[in-house]
Amino acid sequence: MLMKRLEELEKRYPEFYDPNSPTQRVGGEPLKEFKTVKHRVPMLSLSNTYSEEEIYEWEERIKRIIGERKVDYVVELKIDGVGVSLTYEDGKLTLGASRGDGVSGDDITFNLRTIKTIPLTLIKKDEKSFPKVLEVRGEVYMEKEEFEKLNRLREKNGEVLFANPRNATAGTLKLLDPKEVAKRNLNCFIHSLGYYEGWRRPSTHYEVLKKLEEFGFRINPHIKVFNSIKEVVKYCKEWEEKRDTLEYEIDGMVIKVNQILLQEELGSTLKAPRWAIAYKFKARKGITKLIDVIHQVGRTGVITPVAVLEPVNVGGVTISRATLHNYDEIERLGVMIGDYVEVERSGDVIPKITGVVKEKRRKDVKKIDIPKRCPVCGGEVIRREGEVAVRCINPLCKAQLERAIMHFAQRTAMDIEGLGRSVAEQLVKRGFVNDIADIYYLKREQLL
């Protein structure tokens, strides 16, 4: 209703037309597929470091090349999202692409246009110093609150939950319907410059970011410049401690040489620039009690042990379940029901158990046994030679059928709207679907 009202007002008062209006962001029919586009300048990845020592070693490598010349460092939050490239011609957004393999990516312009923090038209304060062509790189992300809201909706609809905000962002940008993308309220921070024409670029990375901010791009407010690597390390450690205070996920810090002439002198390897590095935060951990283990059956029959935990807050997220991966992992950890365990959550994986607090073990702990029969259908369970997986081999197992229906109906397959976990479970339970083909013979009354 509000969008319709806005469209009417814009028609009635064209003199107040705003090129960045919400009415300009979403439109057209869903795409059939994304086209592949080549990046004018490769989108390289960053080399990772995991300790203070490695940051100091990186500085030593830089000093060996540039000698005793003065060098400043720009330090930025490493947003845990999806890398994109945005191209503007005469100030108008003409192309938005995913990083892909760094050389080429998908043309996702229509999806990126729906993101309110990406300007469709840039601000021109000075026509003479405005670039004819400007390509910038940034990180698209989903805020924690939006992620929780999306997963609640997916759970209600019986759909598979996203493991973390980054996975949710990546999945959203792959949708072929921009109207669906618009519903998920993605955001974007711009962090670097790509290709440009007809522009006198500033001499430092920090000044480039400030100029991009003037053009209307959203730059992260926590960027700082230091002339000492010791101060850089200190700032990285500060954010490792307070990362959970942010509305979005970060998984580290990015450190860059500020002077662009020095960046050019330092150059790049085939994969990453020598003048920048990522400091990755350690995974967040918590200790809680393992109160049970459930054995989940997947669509191929593989049985996966999942730990049921006393709820514990790890990095601002309440965790009540964690994967144990397989039964070899249970043996390796030496974990038992009733143990106090160490739970780890990093930005890119679902929670997992990484250790047992042996000193807190009580006498009443119970061994976790490998199921002798399928926990769902009671069918035969096997473990093939050379495999760690334990499988149910009953072709009529209802759990396998439910998972197969969900897999078949998901957006990246047949894209059957509304056919999520709860519907799949009901269809199998009531005997309406006994194999995938039965989906196409369902009657209207069976779905009501």
C-alpha positions, 0 to 999 in steps of 0.5 A, a space after each residue: 500500500 505504501 509503495 503504491 501511494 509513493 508511486 502515485 505521489 511521484 507521478 503527481 509531483 515529478 519535480 520531487 523525483 528521487 533517483 534513489 527512491 524505493 520505487 526505482 529499486 524493485 521491478 520486472 519479472 524473475 530472471 531465468 538465470 544469471 549471466 556471467 560477467 568478467 571483472 575489469 580488475 580481478 577481485 583478489 582474496 586476502 591472505 589470512 593471519 591468526 596471531 599477533 606474531 603473523 601480523 608482525 611478520 607481515 610488516 617485516 615482509 613489507 619493510 624488506 621491500 620498501 625499506 625505511 620509508 614511512 608507512 601508515 596502516 588502515 585497519 577495517 572491520 572484516 564484515 562476515 558477508 558476501 563480496 560484490 562489485 558495483 560499477 557506475 557510469 556517469 554516476 548511475 549504477 549499471 552493473 552489480 556482480 558477485 565475486 565469483 572466482 575473482 576473475 568473473 562473477 554473476 551479474 546480480 544487478 537487479 538483486 543489488 538494486 534492492 539494497 537500500 544502502 547501495 546508491 542507484 545514483 551517486 552524489 555529484 558535488 563537483 562535476 569536474 572531479 567526478 569519475 566517468 566510470 567508477 567500480 567499487 568493491 564492498 561486502 553485502 551482509 545481513 544484520 543479526 536481528 534480520 537473520 533471526 527473523 528470517 530463520 523464525 519464518 523458515 522454521 514456521 514454513 518447515 524450511 531448512 534453517 540458514 547456519 549463519 547470516 553469511 550463508 543467509 546473505 549468499 542464499 538471498 543473492 542467488 535468488 532469481 526474483 529481486 522482489 524476494 531479495 527485497 524482503 530480506 533487508 540486506 545491507 552493504 559497506 563499501 571497502 575498496 576501489 576497483 576500476 575507474 576512468 576520468 578521475 584524479 584518485 586520492 593518494 591514500 586508501 583512507 582518502 579514497 574511502 572518504 571521497 567514496 563516502 561523499 559520493 553517497 556510499 556507506 563506509 564502515 565508521 570504525 575504520 582507523 589509520 595507524 602509523 605503528 603496527 603495535 597500535 594496529 595489533 592493539 586495535 585488532 585485539 580490542 575488536 576481538 573482545 567487543 565484536 558481539 556489541 555490533 548489529 552484524 557479524 565480523 570475523 576479523 580485521 583487515 589491515 592495509 598499507 594506506 599509501 597507494 603508491 606503496 601498494 602499487 610497489 608491493 604488488 600482488 601474488 596470483 591470489 592476494 595483494 602483498 599490501 593487505 592482510 586479514 587477521 582472523 578472530 579465534 572461534 567463540 567458545 562456551 561450556 555446557 552440559 550434553 544432555 542427550 544425543 539424537 540420531 538424524 537420518 538424511 536423504 541418502 540414509 546417513 545417520 548423523 549424531 547431534 548433541 542436545 545441550 543445555 542452552 548456552 550463550 556463545 557470541 550472542 547466540 543461544 546454542 542448544 544443539 551442536 553437530 558431532 559429525 559422525 561416530 568416529 568423532 565421538 570416539 576421538 573426543 571421548 564424549 559421553 551423555 552427561 559430560 560438560 563439553 566445549 562448544 565452538 561457534 565460528 562465523 562460517 560453520 554450525 556449532 560443534 563440540 570441540 572437547 570434553 571438560 574431563 575434570 567435571 565428569 560425573 560417575 553417571 555419564 552414559 556411553 553414546 552407542 552407534 545405532 544398531 537399527 535405524 532410529 526412524 524406520 527400524 531398518 538395517 544399518 550398515 557401515 561400508 568398509 573405508 567409510 565413517 558414515 553409518 547408513 540406513 539402507 531401507 529404501 522405504 525409510 520415511 526420514 529419507 523420503 521426507 528429506 528427499 522431498 525437501 531437497 527436491 522442492 528447494 529453490 535451487 531444485 524444482 522451487 516448489 513454494 510452501 513445500 518445506 519440512 512440516 508439509 513434507 512430514 505430513 505428506 509422508 505421515 498420511 501416506 499421500 507421497 511414497 516417492 517423489 513422483 507422487 508430488 505431481 499427483 496430489 489433489 487439492 483436498 490433500 493439501 488443505 
